[in-house]
Amino acid sequence: MPELKPILLVEDNPKDLELTLAALDQSQLANEVVVVRDGAEALDFLYRRGPHESRNTSDPAVVLLDLKLPKVDGLEVLEKVKSDPHLRQTPVVMLTSSREESDLVRSYELGVNAFVVKPVGFREFFDAIQDLGVFWAILNEPPPRRNGE
């Protein structure tokens, strides 16, 4: 049986974080959800640095990445992930309140796998998160690992 990969949730807004975690929990996913609050900590997790140096979990099944983050913004995190040969196949979903076309265009230029604008309504937001979790953690078939990865 394949190893269950964690879901990395990068979110600094406490209300969005609480709602996202509740929606993922309702989906009854068995995947661990790792929460980090800024872009720098997301990179530390992905590169196994600092407090995440000794983590023994595999790379995430998906990174749910907020766009507007403290320390290192979501676009910078995305650019680092997609330019790294060891991480570029990790799916990244930009999960944001931004409706700016420039954010959308730049995200796709950098290789984002999906760009989801957070719905304003509670039920819509909840349903969107559940669907994302199920798709990326269960339905999506990731590429096979190459030797040495």
C-alpha positions, 0 to 999 in steps of 0.5 A: 500500500502506498505511503500516505503523503501529508497535505501542507497547508500554508495559511496565515489567516486564523479564520481561513485556517480554522475553516480549511482544517474543518473542511479537510477533517470533514472529508475524512482524509487519512493524510496528515495536514501539516500547517505552517503560517508563513512562506519561510516556514513552508520552505523550511518544511519542504527543504527539511530545515530548521524545526523541520530538519528531522521530519520523517514524512515524505514530500507533500501530496499537495501544497495548499498555498496562500498568496499573501503571506508574511516573510516570504510570499506565496509566489516566491514559495511557488517559484522556489518549488517549481524551479527545484528538480526535487520538488517541481513535481509536487502539486501546488494549489494557490488558495487565495482571496486575490482576484488580481489577474496579475497574480493569476497570470504570474502563478501559472507562469511559475508552474502552479497546478491550480489557482483557486479563489477562496469563495466568500460564502462559508458553505462554498469555501467549505465545499471547495476545500473538501473537493480540493483535499479529495482530489489531490490526496486521493484521486490525483495520480502523481508521477512515479518517483525517479531513482534517487528521489 
